[in-house]
Amino acid sequence: MSVAEAPRRRTRVPLPGDVQRPFEVYVNGVEQQEGVDFVVRDGALLFERALVREKVGKGRWTSMVLGIAGSYGKDDSVDVAYRVGGESRVAARLPLESIDS
């Protein structure tokens, strides 16, 4: 009897076109290390774990604005700090693409 493995959930994060090495990657404000936490492939960061952005509906958003409820869902943020022509830049809250493998 064989047990089917659940598909691994990975996350692809496309890099902005002007990002050049060296750059720094942060997930939820914590610096990530290339080769340990992610790899760079085809102009994107590839994480071997699922990163998700909380989807807040109209009712939940209204209750948060009115102070009735807070937001406790998982809401990952990937930011990249880099330099272009001597100017520091930060690409914040980059889009997350879920990949099943």
C-alpha positions as CSV (number, residue, x, y, z in Angstrom):
1,M,0.0,0.0,0.0
2,S,1.4,3.3,-1.0
3,V,0.6,6.7,0.6
4,A,0.3,9.5,-1.9
5,E,2.4,12.5,-0.9
6,A,0.7,15.8,-0.7
7,P,1.9,18.3,-3.3
8,R,4.6,20.7,-2.1
9,R,3.4,24.3,-2.1
10,R,6.0,26.7,-3.3
11,T,5.8,30.4,-4.0
12,R,7.2,32.4,-7.0
13,V,7.7,36.1,-6.6
14,P,8.5,38.0,-9.8
15,L,11.3,40.6,-9.5
16,P,10.8,44.1,-10.8
17,G,12.7,44.6,-14.1
18,D,15.2,47.1,-12.7
19,V,16.4,44.9,-9.8
20,Q,20.1,44.1,-10.1
21,R,22.5,42.2,-7.9
22,P,23.3,42.7,-5.1
23,F,19.9,42.9,-3.5
24,E,18.3,42.0,-0.1
25,V,15.1,40.0,0.3
26,Y,12.8,40.3,3.3
27,V,9.7,38.2,4.2
28,N,7.6,40.0,6.9
29,G,10.6,42.2,7.7
30,V,13.0,39.3,8.3
31,E,16.0,39.1,5.9
32,Q,16.1,35.9,3.8
33,Q,19.3,34.2,2.5
34,E,19.7,33.2,-1.1
35,G,20.3,29.4,-1.4
36,V,18.8,28.8,2.1
37,D,15.4,30.5,2.0
38,F,15.0,31.1,-1.7
39,V,16.7,30.8,-5.1
40,V,16.6,33.2,-8.0
41,R,15.3,31.7,-11.3
42,D,14.1,33.3,-14.5
43,G,13.8,36.8,-13.0
44,A,11.9,35.6,-9.9
45,L,12.4,34.5,-6.4
46,L,11.4,30.9,-5.7
47,F,10.5,29.9,-2.1
48,E,10.1,26.3,-1.1
49,R,7.2,27.2,1.1
50,A,3.8,28.6,0.8
51,L,3.5,32.4,1.2
52,V,0.0,33.8,1.3
53,R,-1.6,37.2,1.2
54,E,-4.8,37.6,3.3
55,K,-7.9,38.2,1.3
56,V,-10.2,40.6,3.2
57,G,-13.8,40.7,2.1
58,K,-16.0,43.8,2.3
59,G,-17.7,42.8,5.6
60,R,-14.3,42.0,7.3
61,W,-12.8,45.2,6.0
62,T,-15.7,47.3,7.4
63,S,-15.5,45.6,10.8
64,M,-11.7,46.3,10.9
65,V,-12.2,50.0,10.0
66,L,-14.9,50.3,12.6
67,G,-12.7,48.7,15.2
68,I,-15.0,45.8,15.7
69,A,-12.5,43.1,14.7
70,G,-8.8,42.9,14.0
71,S,-7.0,41.1,11.2
72,Y,-5.5,37.9,12.4
73,G,-5.1,36.0,9.1
74,K,-1.8,35.1,7.5
75,D,-0.5,38.0,5.4
76,D,3.0,37.5,4.1
77,S,4.9,40.4,2.5
78,V,8.0,40.0,0.3
79,D,10.1,43.2,-0.1
80,V,13.3,43.6,-2.1
81,A,15.9,46.3,-1.3
82,Y,18.4,47.2,-4.1
83,R,20.3,50.0,-5.8
84,V,20.0,51.5,-9.3
85,G,22.6,54.0,-10.4
86,G,23.6,54.7,-6.8
87,E,20.0,55.2,-5.7
88,S,18.5,53.0,-3.0
89,R,15.1,51.5,-3.9
90,V,12.6,49.1,-2.2
91,A,10.0,47.1,-4.0
92,A,7.4,46.4,-1.3
93,R,4.6,43.8,-1.1
94,L,5.6,42.1,-4.3
95,P,3.0,39.8,-5.9
96,L,2.9,36.2,-4.7
97,E,2.3,33.3,-7.1
98,S,1.4,29.9,-5.6
99,I,3.0,26.9,-7.3
100,D,2.0,23.3,-6.6
101,S,4.5,20.6,-7.5
